[in-house]
């Protein structure tokens, strides 16, 4: 197999044409120079396969760099992206190795930056951070190793901050329901259940009297279309209980409302 000519194309590529067969392949200039093809113009089919693998791996590498240039990525993210782009396992492996050697993929740096950002800018707890990083290809042991460098007070302070904001913004729920919803929300956000419970137990989550009266008035209008008298009062009590208001507070509000 003998090279007949090189034809310049875009993106640092050349069309390499072969004489007798009239076939051609497109190679990056880096591959051409690496294997000295401007001088060594004859080779066999095995060498051609090597050139194609090298060239495809280089294309895969450039694709990876472009993907990383928009946003920092984990190794698994880059691998998944290149796989979806149609590259073969061996091509991806070679390009990932080069990206790691040149510092474009830095797993330790990515993990630490990810956790730092989560702590500073999000309300996620440690368990959710672990879950998210595991989906990005990291092992739980290495995640916890870095999380353990932070004071446990960070998570408690976050829980307190979230609870205080939720209490302040509450407009419809009684204390019992609010506490239940806060527990569910914070645990789903990855905070330790026992730590959440400890904070909630310290908070006074008694029903707000103003909220209770508003809810009573609202449901009185709705339920009075269907019920009346003692039945209406009974249904109102049930509805307010489901909204998390304490039984004693409901009785007092009903007595005042119907007095």
N, C-alpha and C positions, 0 to 999 in steps of 0.2 A: 504494500500500500504506500503510495507516494503522494506527497502534497504538491498540488499544482499551483495554488495561489491563495493569498489572503485578501479578504475584502472587508474593509473597515465598516463597522456598524455602530449603532448607538450604545451607550452604557458600557463603554470599554470592552466591547465584544468584536470579534472578527468571524466572518464566515470562512471556514477553511475548506477549500475544494480539493478533491482528489482527481488525479489525471485520468487513469484508465476507466474507473468505474463511474465517473461523473457524479459521484456522491459528495455530500458536504455536511459538515457539522459546525455548530456555532460554539466558539470557545472564548472565555475571558482572556484578556491580554496577560493576566497574572499566570494562567495555566500555560499559555504559549511560552512565556519567558522562563517559567520554572523548569519546563522540560526541553528548553532550548530548541523549539520546533522551527525557528527561523534558520537553524543550521542543520539540525537532524530532521530531514524531510521524509525519511522512510522508516516504517515500523509495521509490526504485524497486528493482527486482530486483537490479541491479548492486551497489547499496549494501548490500542484504541479504547478498549473497555475501561482501562485504568484512567485514561484521559477524560472519558465521559463521566465516570464516577467522581473524579476530582472536580470537574467543571460543575456538575450538579450540586456537589457539596458546597462549592463556592457560591453558587446561586442561592442555595439554602441559607448559607451564612449571611449573605447580604440581605436576604428576606428577614432573617432574624434581627439584624441590626436595625433595619427600618421599623420593625415591630416594637423594639425596645426604645427607639428614639422618641416615641410619643409618650411613653409612660414606663416607669420601672416595672420589670416583670420577674416572676419567679421562673426557675428552670422548667417546672411542669407547664406553666403557661406558654412558654416559648415552644416546648416540645409539642404540645397540643396544637398550637397554631400552625407549626410547620407540617405536622401530620395532616391537618385539614387542608393545607395548601398543596398536598399531593406528593410530598417528598418521601423517599424510601427510608426505612429504619437506619440503614448504614449511612446514608447521606445526612440524616438528622444527627446521628451520633457524632460524626466528624465535625459538623458545624457547631454543635453544642460544646464540644471539647475546646474548639478554638475560641468561642465566645467566652467560655470560662477562663481560659488562659489569658485572654486580653482584658478581662475584668468587666466585660459587658454584662455577664451574669455573675452576680455576687450573692449567693444564698444567705450568708451570715448578715451581710449589710442590708439585704432586703427584709429579712425577718425582723431585725432590730428597728429599722425605719418604719415598718408596718405597725409594730406594736407601739412605738412612740407616738405615731399619728393617731392610732386608735385611742390611746389614753388621753391625748391632748384635745382631739377634735370630735370624738364620738362618745356616746353614753353606753357603749358595750362593756359588759363585764368580762372577766378573764376566760370563762368557759366558752363564750361566743367567739372570742378572739382565737382561742385554740381551735375551735371548730372551723373557722374561716381559713386559718393557716394550714390546717390539715387538708382542706380542699385544694390548696395551692401547692401541695406536695411535701409539706414539712412534717417531720415526726414530732409526736407529742412531747417526747423527752427533751428535744432541743428547744421547743417552744416554752415549756415550763422552766427550763434552765434560765432563760432570759427574763421571763415573767417574775421569777423568784428574786430578781435583783431589785424589784420595786417594793416599796413599803406597802404592807397590807392596808394601811390607813387610806391609801389612794382609793381603793374600792369602796371602803366605808363612806368616804367623803362624797363619792359619786352617788352612792345610794341615797344619802341624806339630801343631796342637792336635787335629785330627781323627785324624791318624795315631797320635798317642800314645794317644788314647782307644781306638782300634780295637785297637791292640797289647795294651793293658791288658785289654780285654774278650775277647780271643781265647781260645777254649777248645778248638778242634778242628782248627785248620789249622797246617800247617808254614809255615816262613818264605817259601818260594817262592810258595805258593798265596796266602798272606796278602798278599804284595806285589802279586801279580796282581789280587786283588780290590780292594785299596786303589787301585790305579791306575785300574781300571774305575770304581769308585765316585766318586772325586774328579773324574775327567774328565766323568762323567755329571752331576755337580753343578755343572759349569761352570768348573772350574779349568783353567788352561793346562797342557797335557800336559808340556811341558818343565819347568815349575816343579814339578809333582808329581814328576816323575822325579828332579829335583835333590834334593828333600827325601828321597825314598825311598832314594836312593843314599847319603845321609848316615846313614840309620838302619841299625842292625844288626838285620836281620830273620832271624837264624838260628833254626832250629827250637827250640822250647822242649822240653827233655828230658822234663819231666813230662807235657806234652800228648802227646808222641810215645808214651810208655809207655801212657797211657790209651787212645789210639787203637789201639795194637797189641793191647791186652787186649780191647777192644771187638770189633774185627774178627776176632780169633782165635776168639772164641766164635761169631760169626756164620758164619765161613767153615769152621770145623771140622765143621759139620753136613753139608758137601758135600765137603770135601777133607781129606786126611791126609798126613802125612809131608812129603817134599820138595815135593810139589805144593801143600800148604797154605802152606808157607813161601814158595814162589814167588808164590802169589796174595796173600799178606799184603804182600809187598814191592811188588807192583804197586799194590795199594790204597793203601798209604802214600805211594807216589810221586805218585799222583793227588791226594793230600791236601796235597801241597806240601812234604813232608819231603825232606831231602837224602839222597842215596844212601848216603853214608858213615855218616850218623847212623842210618839204617834198618838197615844191616848190623850196627852195634854193638848196637843195641837187640834185634835178632833173635838175635844170638849170646848176649846176656845172658839173653834170655827162654827160650831153649832149652838153656841150660847146666845 
